[in-house]
C-alpha cells in the first residue's frame, strides 16, 4: 500500500498504438471482465524512481535486452513520477520507442487529488491534503509532456485517493484530508476532466490498499467511492487494483475475495499488485515471496485477476535484468507464466509424507525442503537484514521497536531481540544499537502495546547501508509489529521509515525429492520428535511455480 512505500508514486497507462492483445487493442481493457480468466493482462513496474532506480533500468529498452520471453508476457509498462521528473526528453523517448518496438503499452501512476482545492479540507491546516495521493495540480504539465513526445495516454491509475483523502485521519498521518467521499470525488473529477482535454479516450482506474487492519466497513467505503466517482465524472472506474498488505504467513486479507467479486460485478476490471515483502534483503528473497503471494491467491481459480501488476517500489529487486537470473524483476515475470503446483503434507507415526501435483498430475523428481518453525519452545535465532539507500535530506536515524502501535497490527508477541548493527557501506562506518535490553524476552497480548527507540546516530544521505538484527520470534508473533530504522532531517522531522518485520525462526530438518508418483516421505531420525509446526516448500522449477504448506498440530 502507499503508506508503506518509501517514496510516493503515481500510475497512468499509455497505449502506444493499436497493437492487438487478446482480441483488444493494447492498453484497452475488455468491456466485460471475466472472473477466473487465466489470460490476465500483465503490467510491469521495475524500480525506476531515483534514488533507488534499478541500475540497469534503461537497458530494458534496447532491442537486444535479455528479456525476450518476459517481454512477450508484458502488455503494459508503468513508470513512477520520479523517473518522469528526472528523465530527459531523450531518455523518455528511449523508453517510449523501446516499448513500442515490443508492442508494450506505457503506464505511469498519478495522484489525482488536488490539495490546493480549499473545499477538500474545509478550512483545516495549510498542509491538509498535501500527502501521498495528491499531485493533481501538476497533471496538466505531465500530460502535455507525454503528448509532446508522442505518447497516447489510455489509462490513469489513481494513487490511493480514498485511503489518503478519506479513510486515514490527520492524527494517523500528517496532511490527511479526511474529506467526505463526495467532496473527494468532485475534487478528483476536475483532474479527470483535464485528462480528457489532452486525451479524450483516456480511461481512469484506482489503486487502494487492501489490508487485514483496515476499518470494518472498508469494502463498503470502496464501493461507495466507486459510485461517487461515477456520479462526479459521468463514467465508472475502468479498473480497480488492490495494493495488498500481505499477512505474515504470505496470505492475502479476506477483503480481497469480496472486492474481486464486487468490483467485477460492477463491470470494473480487478487487478492485484504482486510484490515481495518490505523487509526482503535480496532480490531472490523478494521474488520468491512475490511468487508465494500470487501462488497463494490464485490457488482459488475464481481469484485470478483480470490484471496482474508485477511491481516494486522498494530497494529490491536491485536489478531488472536478465530474465534468466533468479532475483530479477524480469525473472519474476517469467515465474508468473509457469504452471501452478499443489503441495500437500500430512503427519505420520514417524514424521511426514506428502505429494506434489500440477493440475492433478504428479510432479516427479521435484525438490522438497522442510523447516521446523519456532513455536516459542525451539528458540531459533535468525538474523533479519535490510539493504537500502539513505533517503535524500536525512541527517540522523534511530531504531524503533513497535508492538501493536504505529502500525496496522494487533497480535500476540513473543519476541527476543539482539543487538542491531548499522553499516554505512560507502564509508564502512559501523554503529551498534540496543533497542531493548540484550536478550530481554518480550511477551505481550494483542491488547498490549510497546514502543521503544534507540539513541539517534548520524547518517549520510545517498549512502548505501545495511541493517542487521538477530531475532528470536515465536510463530504467531508476525502480526504484532516490527523493528524500523527511522530517518530524520536536520530539523528533526521524520523523512522515511523502513521496516524489519517480525519473522519466526526456521530450522531445516528435511531435504529430498519426489518419486515418480510425485510423493515424498520425511521420516524423523530415531528418538527425534517431529516439530509441532513444520513448513514444506517446493522452490519451483523452470516449468512449475513454487508451492508451500504448513502443518501445525495445534490447529
C-alpha positions as a Python dict, from the first residue, in 0.01 Angstrom:
ca = {
    (1, 'X'): (0, 0, 0),
    (2, 'X'): (111, 356, -49),
    (3, 'X'): (153, 416, 323),
    (4, 'X'): (439, 168, 340),
    (5, 'X'): (620, 298, 34),
    (6, 'X'): (938, 496, 91),
    (7, 'X'): (862, 739, -189),
    (8, 'X'): (530, 847, -340),
    (9, 'X'): (440, 712, -681),
    (10, 'X'): (172, 752, -948),
    (11, 'X'): (30, 548, -1248),
    (12, 'X'): (-138, 621, -1582),
    (13, 'X'): (-137, 375, -1870),
    (14, 'X'): (-32, 494, -2216),
    (15, 'X'): (-117, 286, -2522),
    (16, 'X'): (141, 317, -2798),
    (17, 'X'): (-70, 231, -3096),
    (18, 'X'): (-332, -24, -3197),
    (19, 'X'): (-146, -339, -3102),
    (20, 'X'): (-389, -629, -3069),
    (21, 'X'): (-371, -819, -2741),
    (22, 'X'): (-618, -1097, -2668),
    (23, 'X'): (-870, -954, -2912),
    (24, 'X'): (-841, -594, -2792),
    (25, 'X'): (-606, -307, -2874),
    (26, 'X'): (-303, -279, -2646),
    (27, 'X'): (-392, -83, -2337),
    (28, 'X'): (-766, -128, -2396),
    (29, 'X'): (-944, -335, -2134),
    (30, 'X'): (-1212, -582, -2247),
    (31, 'X'): (-1556, -439, -2179),
    (32, 'X'): (-1669, -748, -1983),
    (33, 'X'): (-1409, -877, -1737),
    (34, 'X'): (-1436, -1250, -1675),
    (35, 'X'): (-1377, -1382, -1323),
    (36, 'X'): (-1109, -1650, -1323),
    (37, 'X'): (-994, -1574, -1680),
    (38, 'X'): (-634, -1700, -1692),
    (39, 'X'): (-548, -1457, -1972),
    (40, 'X'): (-474, -1178, -1726),
    (41, 'X'): (-317, -862, -1861),
    (42, 'X'): (36, -836, -1717),
    (43, 'X'): (151, -492, -1605),
    (44, 'X'): (520, -449, -1523),
    (45, 'X'): (686, -192, -1296),
    (46, 'X'): (1053, -247, -1212),
    (47, 'X'): (1215, 9, -985),
    (48, 'X'): (1258, 328, -1185),
    (49, 'X'): (1231, 601, -920),
    (50, 'X'): (1550, 782, -812),
    (51, 'X'): (1737, 738, -585),
    (52, 'X'): (1661, 364, -583),
    (53, 'X'): (1611, 304, -954),
    (54, 'X'): (1743, -25, -1089),
    (55, 'X'): (2094, 43, -1225),
    (56, 'X'): (2007, -145, -1545),
    (57, 'X'): (1665, 16, -1592),
    (58, 'X'): (1746, 192, -1922),
    (59, 'X'): (1894, -132, -2057),
    (60, 'X'): (1540, -273, -2076),
    (61, 'X'): (1466, -61, -2380),
    (62, 'X'): (1749, -181, -2603),
    (63, 'X'): (1644, -405, -2889),
    (64, 'X'): (1868, -691, -2772),
    (65, 'X'): (1793, -659, -2399),
    (66, 'X'): (1782, -1003, -2234),
    (67, 'X'): (1411, -1024, -2154),
    (68, 'X'): (1263, -1150, -2479),
    (69, 'X'): (1043, -1413, -2314),
    (70, 'X'): (930, -1187, -2030),
    (71, 'X'): (856, -906, -2274),
    (72, 'X'): (621, -1135, -2464),
    (73, 'X'): (409, -1168, -2148),
    (74, 'X'): (402, -795, -2060),
    (75, 'X'): (128, -579, -2211),
    (76, 'X'): (161, -258, -2006),
    (77, 'X'): (472, -98, -1852),
    (78, 'X'): (446, 152, -1565),
    (79, 'X'): (671, 444, -1475),
    (80, 'X'): (698, 635, -1148),
    (81, 'X'): (681, 1015, -1118),
    (82, 'X'): (1041, 1035, -1001),
    (83, 'X'): (1157, 900, -1335),
    (84, 'X'): (939, 1143, -1528),
    (85, 'X'): (1071, 1430, -1316),
    (86, 'X'): (1436, 1335, -1360),
    (87, 'X'): (1447, 1182, -1709),
    (88, 'X'): (1545, 1394, -2007),
    (89, 'X'): (1321, 1404, -2313),
    (90, 'X'): (1574, 1179, -2484),
    (91, 'X'): (1553, 919, -2208),
    (92, 'X'): (1175, 924, -2201),
    (93, 'X'): (1164, 885, -2579),
    (94, 'X'): (1401, 590, -2549),
    (95, 'X'): (1150, 429, -2313),
    (96, 'X'): (857, 501, -2542),
    (97, 'X'): (1031, 375, -2855),
    (98, 'X'): (1175, 69, -2682),
    (99, 'X'): (836, -38, -2552),
    (100, 'X'): (663, 42, -2878),
    (101, 'X'): (911, -184, -3055),
    (102, 'X'): (791, -466, -2831),
    (103, 'X'): (424, -368, -2860),
    (104, 'X'): (405, -290, -2489),
    (105, 'X'): (189, -1, -2372),
    (106, 'X'): (341, 253, -2134),
    (107, 'X'): (192, 325, -1791),
    (108, 'X'): (250, 591, -1528),
    (109, 'X'): (89, 626, -1185),
    (110, 'X'): (-52, 959, -1068),
    (111, 'X'): (-208, 1114, -760),
    (112, 'X'): (-516, 1296, -886),
    (113, 'X'): (-612, 1470, -561),
    (114, 'X'): (-553, 1848, -587),
    (115, 'X'): (-466, 1965, -236),
    (116, 'X'): (-480, 2332, -346),
    (117, 'X'): (-859, 2295, -372),
    (118, 'X'): (-974, 2451, -43),
    (119, 'X'): (-1307, 2265, -48),
    (120, 'X'): (-1110, 1944, 11),
    (121, 'X'): (-1008, 2039, 362),
    (122, 'X'): (-1290, 2272, 463),
    (123, 'X'): (-1067, 2521, 642),
    (124, 'X'): (-824, 2278, 800),
    (125, 'X'): (-448, 2340, 822),
    (126, 'X'): (-250, 2457, 516),
    (127, 'X'): (-87, 2113, 495),
    (128, 'X'): (-423, 1942, 465),
    (129, 'X'): (-427, 1716, 160),
    (130, 'X'): (-54, 1764, 94),
    (131, 'X'): (10, 1393, 119),
    (132, 'X'): (53, 1086, -96),
    (133, 'X'): (-236, 1054, -345),
    (134, 'X'): (-208, 1427, -417),
    (135, 'X'): (-40, 1583, -718),
    (136, 'X'): (-340, 1657, -934),
    (137, 'X'): (-238, 2022, -958),
    (138, 'X'): (59, 1908, -1171),
    (139, 'X'): (-134, 1676, -1402),
    (140, 'X'): (-159, 1910, -1700),
    (141, 'X'): (218, 1952, -1725),
    (142, 'X'): (275, 1577, -1723),
    (143, 'X'): (9, 1518, -1987),
    (144, 'X'): (149, 1794, -2208),
    (145, 'X'): (497, 1639, -2198),
    (146, 'X'): (366, 1292, -2278),
    (147, 'X'): (169, 1426, -2572),
    (148, 'X'): (465, 1630, -2698),
    (149, 'X'): (682, 1318, -2702),
    (150, 'X'): (425, 1116, -2894),
    (151, 'X'): (261, 920, -2615),
    (152, 'X'): (-103, 822, -2647),
    (153, 'X'): (-239, 816, -2293),
    (154, 'X'): (-502, 547, -2242),
    (155, 'X'): (-517, 494, -1864),
    (156, 'X'): (-461, 683, -1543),
    (157, 'X'): (-444, 480, -1222),
    (158, 'X'): (-502, 699, -919),
    (159, 'X'): (-266, 655, -625),
    (160, 'X'): (-494, 563, -333),
    (161, 'X'): (-712, 876, -312),
    (162, 'X'): (-975, 712, -92),
    (163, 'X'): (-720, 588, 162),
    (164, 'X'): (-527, 915, 197),
    (165, 'X'): (-810, 1155, 121),
    (166, 'X'): (-1086, 1000, 331),
    (167, 'X'): (-1001, 692, 541),
    (168, 'X'): (-698, 791, 748),
    (169, 'X'): (-713, 1075, 997),
    (170, 'X'): (-473, 1368, 1050),
    (171, 'X'): (-370, 1201, 1377),
    (172, 'X'): (-267, 890, 1185),
    (173, 'X'): (-85, 1074, 908),
    (174, 'X'): (9, 1442, 892),
    (175, 'X'): (-161, 1607, 595),
    (176, 'X'): (-453, 1366, 575),
    (177, 'X'): (-762, 1546, 447),
    (178, 'X'): (-1033, 1314, 580),
    (179, 'X'): (-1272, 1468, 328),
    (180, 'X'): (-1611, 1318, 259),
    (181, 'X'): (-1628, 1069, -26),
    (182, 'X'): (-1849, 1307, -224),
    (183, 'X'): (-1610, 1602, -185),
    (184, 'X'): (-1314, 1380, -271),
    (185, 'X'): (-1483, 1251, -587),
    (186, 'X'): (-1563, 1605, -702),
    (187, 'X'): (-1200, 1706, -642),
    (188, 'X'): (-1069, 1417, -850),
    (189, 'X'): (-1330, 1473, -1123),
    (190, 'X'): (-1169, 1807, -1212),
    (191, 'X'): (-840, 1632, -1289),
    (192, 'X'): (-1021, 1363, -1486),
    (193, 'X'): (-1175, 1639, -1699),
    (194, 'X'): (-828, 1784, -1755),
    (195, 'X'): (-702, 1445, -1865),
    (196, 'X'): (-980, 1416, -2123),
    (197, 'X'): (-885, 1754, -2264),
    (198, 'X'): (-545, 1614, -2359),
    (199, 'X'): (-650, 1255, -2428),
    (200, 'X'): (-1025, 1219, -2496),
    (201, 'X'): (-1019, 840, -2476),
    (202, 'X'): (-820, 811, -2155),
    (203, 'X'): (-961, 563, -1902),
    (204, 'X'): (-915, 616, -1529),
    (205, 'X'): (-883, 348, -1262),
    (206, 'X'): (-784, 338, -897),
    (207, 'X'): (-532, 172, -666),
    (208, 'X'): (-625, 128, -299),
    (209, 'X'): (-461, -65, -14),
    (210, 'X'): (-611, -393, 99),
    (211, 'X'): (-508, -496, 449),
    (212, 'X'): (-624, -711, 737),
    (213, 'X'): (-621, -400, 955),
    (214, 'X'): (-843, -159, 764),
    (215, 'X'): (-1177, -34, 904),
    (216, 'X'): (-1452, -294, 938),
    (217, 'X'): (-1663, -117, 673),
    (218, 'X'): (-1370, -57, 436),
    (219, 'X'): (-1511, -263, 149),
    (220, 'X'): (-1836, -68, 170),
    (221, 'X'): (-1636, 256, 164),
    (222, 'X'): (-1455, 141, -151),
    (223, 'X'): (-1780, 57, -328),
    (224, 'X'): (-1933, 389, -217),
    (225, 'X'): (-1623, 557, -357),
    (226, 'X'): (-1664, 386, -695),
    (227, 'X'): (-2026, 506, -708),
    (228, 'X'): (-1934, 862, -610),
    (229, 'X'): (-1661, 864, -873),
    (230, 'X'): (-1914, 750, -1137),
    (231, 'X'): (-2152, 1028, -1036),
    (232, 'X'): (-1886, 1301, -1026),
    (233, 'X'): (-1715, 1213, -1355),
    (234, 'X'): (-2003, 1066, -1555),
    (235, 'X'): (-1819, 736, -1612),
    (236, 'X'): (-1726, 436, -1397),
    (237, 'X'): (-1377, 341, -1291),
    (238, 'X'): (-1207, 144, -1567),
    (239, 'X'): (-1023, -79, -1320),
    (240, 'X'): (-951, -130, -953),
    (241, 'X'): (-605, -251, -842),
    (242, 'X'): (-553, -394, -495),
    (243, 'X'): (-227, -290, -328),
    (244, 'X'): (-215, -582, -87),
    (245, 'X'): (-52, -568, 253),
    (246, 'X'): (34, -937, 268),
    (247, 'X'): (-17, -1112, 600),
    (248, 'X'): (280, -1254, 784),
    (249, 'X'): (212, -1606, 654),
    (250, 'X'): (211, -1475, 296),
    (251, 'X'): (-165, -1493, 251),
    (252, 'X'): (-392, -1211, 138),
    (253, 'X'): (-656, -1046, 360),
    (254, 'X'): (-1011, -1179, 335),
    (255, 'X'): (-1124, -848, 184),
    (256, 'X'): (-953, -938, -142),
    (257, 'X'): (-1210, -1200, -240),
    (258, 'X'): (-1500, -970, -160),
    (259, 'X'): (-1350, -683, -359),
    (260, 'X'): (-1279, -914, -652),
    (261, 'X'): (-1644, -1017, -661),
    (262, 'X'): (-1798, -674, -609),
    (263, 'X'): (-1580, -475, -848),
    (264, 'X'): (-1622, -727, -1131),
    (265, 'X'): (-1996, -739, -1067),
    (266, 'X'): (-1992, -361, -1123),
    (267, 'X'): (-1813, -405, -1455),
    (268, 'X'): (-1479, -282, -1316),
    (269, 'X'): (-1166, -476, -1403),
    (270, 'X'): (-999, -621, -1095),
    (271, 'X'): (-621, -622, -1057),
    (272, 'X'): (-372, -729, -790),
    (273, 'X'): (-25, -585, -733),
    (274, 'X'): (212, -876, -676),
    (275, 'X'): (529, -788, -488),
    (276, 'X'): (759, -922, -218),
    (277, 'X'): (785, -813, 145),
    (278, 'X'): (924, -474, 258),
    (279, 'X'): (1197, -634, 468),
    (280, 'X'): (1335, -864, 197),
    (281, 'X'): (1710, -809, 181),
    (282, 'X'): (1788, -975, -155),
    (283, 'X'): (1626, -992, -495),
    (284, 'X'): (1589, -1369, -468),
    (285, 'X'): (1410, -1337, -135),
    (286, 'X'): (1180, -1067, -276),
    (287, 'X'): (1088, -1254, -595),
    (288, 'X'): (1037, -1578, -402),
    (289, 'X'): (794, -1404, -168),
    (290, 'X'): (618, -1235, -461),
    (291, 'X'): (575, -1576, -622),
    (292, 'X'): (437, -1715, -296),
    (293, 'X'): (184, -1435, -296),
    (294, 'X'): (44, -1498, -643),
    (295, 'X'): (55, -1873, -588),
    (296, 'X'): (-148, -1837, -269),
    (297, 'X'): (-409, -1607, -422),
    (298, 'X'): (-453, -1798, -746),
    (299, 'X'): (-485, -2139, -583),
    (300, 'X'): (-851, -2036, -595),
    (301, 'X'): (-921, -2009, -969),
    (302, 'X'): (-1200, -1755, -914),
    (303, 'X'): (-941, -1517, -765),
    (304, 'X'): (-723, -1500, -1077),
    (305, 'X'): (-741, -1126, -1152),
    (306, 'X'): (-811, -951, -1479),
    (307, 'X'): (-490, -754, -1438),
    (308, 'X'): (-164, -871, -1277),
    (309, 'X'): (70, -590, -1172),
    (310, 'X'): (426, -706, -1105),
    (311, 'X'): (574, -409, -926),
    (312, 'X'): (838, -287, -682),
    (313, 'X'): (889, 49, -509),
    (314, 'X'): (1146, -69, -253),
    (315, 'X'): (1517, -147, -270),
    (316, 'X'): (1464, -500, -401),
    (317, 'X'): (1499, -642, -653),
    (318, 'X'): (1806, -438, -732),
    (319, 'X'): (1821, -548, -1096),
    (320, 'X'): (1561, -578, -1370),
    (321, 'X'): (1776, -798, -1597),
    (322, 'X'): (1847, -1062, -1714),
    (323, 'X'): (1533, -1272, -1717),
    (324, 'X'): (1735, -1591, -1668),
    (325, 'X'): (1882, -1486, -1331),
    (326, 'X'): (1678, -1560, -1017),
    (327, 'X'): (1602, -1246, -822),
    (328, 'X'): (1548, -1003, -1111),
    (329, 'X'): (1217, -841, -1198),
    (330, 'X'): (1203, -992, -1546),
    (331, 'X'): (1272, -1333, -1393),
    (332, 'X'): (958, -1286, -1180),
    (333, 'X'): (751, -1209, -1490),
    (334, 'X'): (851, -1545, -1632),
    (335, 'X'): (777, -1714, -1300),
    (336, 'X'): (420, -1588, -1324),
    (337, 'X'): (385, -1761, -1660),
    (338, 'X'): (483, -2107, -1527),
    (339, 'X'): (236, -2385, -1436),
    (340, 'X'): (69, -2397, -1096),
    (341, 'X'): (153, -2672, -845),
    (342, 'X'): (-13, -2803, -529),
    (343, 'X'): (188, -2934, -233),
    (344, 'X'): (19, -3143, 35),
    (345, 'X'): (163, -3291, 356),
    (346, 'X'): (32, -3495, 650),
    (347, 'X'): (175, -3629, 974),
    (348, 'X'): (267, -3995, 1012),
    (349, 'X'): (385, -4203, 1308),
    (350, 'X'): (747, -4145, 1206),
    (351, 'X'): (733, -3795, 1056),
    (352, 'X'): (555, -3660, 750),
    (353, 'X'): (458, -3758, 397),
    (354, 'X'): (316, -3563, 105),
    (355, 'X'): (253, -3518, -266),
    (356, 'X'): (326, -3258, -534),
    (357, 'X'): (96, -3225, -834),
    (358, 'X'): (24, -2983, -1119),
    (359, 'X'): (-332, -2977, -1248),
    (360, 'X'): (-379, -3312, -1077),
    (361, 'X'): (-77, -3470, -1245),
    (362, 'X'): (213, -3590, -1022),
    (363, 'X'): (533, -3388, -1044),
    (364, 'X'): (830, -3626, -1026),
    (365, 'X'): (1189, -3559, -914),
    (366, 'X'): (1095, -3228, -750),
    (367, 'X'): (1299, -3092, -461),
    (368, 'X'): (1112, -3070, -130),
    (369, 'X'): (1252, -2879, 171),
    (370, 'X'): (1105, -2887, 521),
    (371, 'X'): (1172, -2647, 809),
    (372, 'X'): (1073, -2654, 1173),
    (373, 'X'): (912, -2322, 1270),
    (374, 'X'): (983, -2172, 1611),
    (375, 'X'): (680, -2244, 1829),
    (376, 'X'): (811, -2049, 2127),
    (377, 'X'): (994, -2353, 2260),
    (378, 'X'): (1255, -2421, 1989),
    (379, 'X'): (1417, -2078, 2048),
    (380, 'X'): (1554, -2043, 1696),
    (381, 'X'): (1764, -1731, 1645),
    (382, 'X'): (1770, -1580, 1296),
    (383, 'X'): (1927, -1262, 1161),
    (384, 'X'): (1693, -1030, 972),
    (385, 'X'): (1861, -776, 745),
    (386, 'X'): (1787, -482, 520),
    (387, 'X'): (2000, -319, 248),
    (388, 'X'): (1886, 24, 130),
    (389, 'X'): (1984, 380, 39),
    (390, 'X'): (1971, 660, 298),
    (391, 'X'): (1688, 887, 177),
    (392, 'X'): (1772, 1237, 47),
    (393, 'X'): (1773, 1504, 318),
    (394, 'X'): (1847, 1260, 601),
    (395, 'X'): (2082, 1373, 877),
    (396, 'X'): (2014, 1129, 1161),
    (397, 'X'): (1839, 799, 1222),
    (398, 'X'): (1725, 584, 1510),
    (399, 'X'): (1598, 231, 1551),
    (400, 'X'): (1242, 185, 1668),
    (401, 'X'): (1075, -120, 1823),
    (402, 'X'): (694, -126, 1788),
    (403, 'X'): (440, -379, 1910),
    (404, 'X'): (70, -318, 1835),
    (405, 'X'): (131, 54, 1790),
    (406, 'X'): (216, 282, 1492),
    (407, 'X'): (114, 3, 1261),
    (408, 'X'): (-188, -176, 1121),
    (409, 'X'): (-113, -464, 1357),
    (410, 'X'): (-276, -633, 1651),
    (411, 'X'): (-143, -967, 1769),
    (412, 'X'): (30, -1158, 2045),
    (413, 'X'): (405, -1110, 2076),
    (414, 'X'): (675, -1347, 2198),
    (415, 'X'): (998, -1176, 2093),
    (416, 'X'): (1365, -1152, 2188),
    (417, 'X'): (1590, -903, 2007),
    (418, 'X'): (1969, -895, 1993),
    (419, 'X'): (2198, -601, 1918),
    (420, 'X'): (2132, -425, 1587),
    (421, 'X'): (2420, -333, 1358),
    (422, 'X'): (2405, -44, 1109),
    (423, 'X'): (2682, -30, 846),
    (424, 'X'): (2741, 260, 607),
    (425, 'X'): (2855, 61, 306),
    (426, 'X'): (3022, 365, 144),
    (427, 'X'): (3236, 467, 443),
    (428, 'X'): (3246, 131, 626),
    (429, 'X'): (3126, 308, 941),
    (430, 'X'): (2965, 58, 1178),
    (431, 'X'): (2721, 150, 1454),
    (432, 'X'): (2558, -87, 1703),
    (433, 'X'): (2241, -13, 1895),
    (434, 'X'): (2028, -195, 2150),
    (435, 'X'): (1655, -130, 2126),
    (436, 'X'): (1564, -350, 2420),
    (437, 'X'): (1797, -470, 2695),
    (438, 'X'): (2008, -752, 2543),
    (439, 'X'): (1836, -1090, 2548),
    (440, 'X'): (1523, -946, 2710),
    (441, 'X'): (1223, -1151, 2614),
    (442, 'X'): (904, -953, 2544),
    (443, 'X'): (572, -1135, 2580),
    (444, 'X'): (256, -929, 2521),
    (445, 'X'): (-109, -996, 2448),
    (446, 'X'): (-282, -844, 2141),
    (447, 'X'): (-422, -565, 2362),
    (448, 'X'): (-82, -460, 2497),
    (449, 'X'): (147, -212, 2324),
    (450, 'X'): (518, -131, 2342),
    (451, 'X'): (725, 140, 2175),
    (452, 'X'): (1098, 197, 2228),
    (453, 'X'): (1365, 392, 2042),
    (454, 'X'): (1742, 370, 2035),
    (455, 'X'): (1956, 684, 2065),
    (456, 'X'): (1986, 872, 1736),
    (457, 'X'): (2300, 842, 1524),
    (458, 'X'): (2432, 1035, 1221),
    (459, 'X'): (2373, 910, 865),
    (460, 'X'): (2479, 1033, 521),
    (461, 'X'): (2208, 1094, 263),
    (462, 'X'): (2256, 892, -55),
    (463, 'X'): (2490, 636, 102),
    (464, 'X'): (2411, 267, 81),
    (465, 'X'): (2363, 99, 416),
    (466, 'X'): (2283, -237, 566),
    (467, 'X'): (2097, -308, 888),
    (468, 'X'): (2102, -647, 1058),
    (469, 'X'): (1931, -763, 1375),
    (470, 'X'): (1925, -1104, 1549),
    (471, 'X'): (1569, -1201, 1639),
    (472, 'X'): (1401, -1486, 1819),
    (473, 'X'): (1037, -1474, 1713),
    (474, 'X'): (770, -1730, 1801),
    (475, 'X'): (517, -1841, 1540),
    (476, 'X'): (209, -1621, 1561),
    (477, 'X'): (403, -1305, 1654),
    (478, 'X'): (436, -1184, 1294),
    (479, 'X'): (123, -969, 1311),
    (480, 'X'): (229, -781, 1625),
    (481, 'X'): (478, -527, 1490),
    (482, 'X'): (824, -456, 1357),
    (483, 'X'): (1164, -300, 1408),
    (484, 'X'): (1223, 10, 1195),
    (485, 'X'): (1503, 244, 1104),
    (486, 'X'): (1357, 594, 1108),
    (487, 'X'): (1530, 879, 921),
    (488, 'X'): (1511, 1247, 1017),
    (489, 'X'): (1625, 1570, 852),
    (490, 'X'): (1844, 1828, 1025),
    (491, 'X'): (1534, 1989, 1179),
    (492, 'X'): (1430, 1660, 1336),
    (493, 'X'): (1136, 1592, 1105),
    (494, 'X'): (1079, 1229, 1006),
    (495, 'X'): (1156, 1162, 639),
    (496, 'X'): (1116, 788, 599),
    (497, 'X'): (1066, 468, 794),
    (498, 'X'): (1198, 133, 670),
    (499, 'X'): (1084, -180, 850),
    (500, 'X'): (1223, -517, 951),
    (501, 'X'): (912, -728, 1011),
    (502, 'X'): (895, -990, 1282),
    (503, 'X'): (966, -1331, 1124),
    (504, 'X'): (962, -1662, 1315),
    (505, 'X'): (1284, -1863, 1316),
    (506, 'X'): (1318, -2162, 1086),
    (507, 'X'): (1543, -2471, 1105),
    (508, 'X'): (1575, -2719, 818),
    (509, 'X'): (1511, -3083, 906),
    (510, 'X'): (1446, -3246, 566),
    (511, 'X'): (1556, -3216, 206),
    (512, 'X'): (1455, -3474, -55),
    (513, 'X'): (1283, -3531, -388),
    (514, 'X'): (951, -3666, -504),
    (515, 'X'): (935, -4011, -666),
    (516, 'X'): (776, -4095, -999),
    (517, 'X'): (434, -4076, -838),
    (518, 'X'): (501, -3725, -705),
    (519, 'X'): (520, -3837, -341),
    (520, 'X'): (783, -3781, -70),
    (521, 'X'): (846, -3917, 279),
    (522, 'X'): (1019, -3719, 557),
    (523, 'X'): (1094, -3960, 840),
    (524, 'X'): (1249, -3822, 1158),
    (525, 'X'): (1567, -3978, 1300),
    (526, 'X'): (1508, -4238, 1572),
    (527, 'X'): (1437, -4075, 1905),
    (528, 'X'): (1359, -3736, 1745),
    (529, 'X'): (1020, -3574, 1793),
    (530, 'X'): (864, -3417, 1481),
    (531, 'X'): (830, -3038, 1512),
    (532, 'X'): (489, -2910, 1618),
    (533, 'X'): (494, -2660, 1330),
    (534, 'X'): (653, -2769, 1002),
    (535, 'X'): (669, -2581, 672),
    (536, 'X'): (717, -2777, 347),
    (537, 'X'): (835, -2598, 35),
    (538, 'X'): (874, -2683, -333),
    (539, 'X'): (1102, -2400, -453),
    (540, 'X'): (976, -2422, -811),
    (541, 'X'): (1149, -2516, -1135),
    (542, 'X'): (1179, -2394, -1491),
    (543, 'X'): (829, -2516, -1573),
    (544, 'X'): (648, -2510, -1240),
    (545, 'X'): (555, -2247, -982),
    (546, 'X'): (668, -2293, -623),
    (547, 'X'): (422, -2414, -361),
    (548, 'X'): (420, -2446, 17),
    (549, 'X'): (219, -2592, 301),
    (550, 'X'): (247, -2551, 679),
    (551, 'X'): (142, -2821, 924),
    (552, 'X'): (57, -2710, 1278),
    (553, 'X'): (-52, -2979, 1521),
    (554, 'X'): (-220, -2714, 1735),
    (555, 'X'): (-457, -2610, 1458),
}
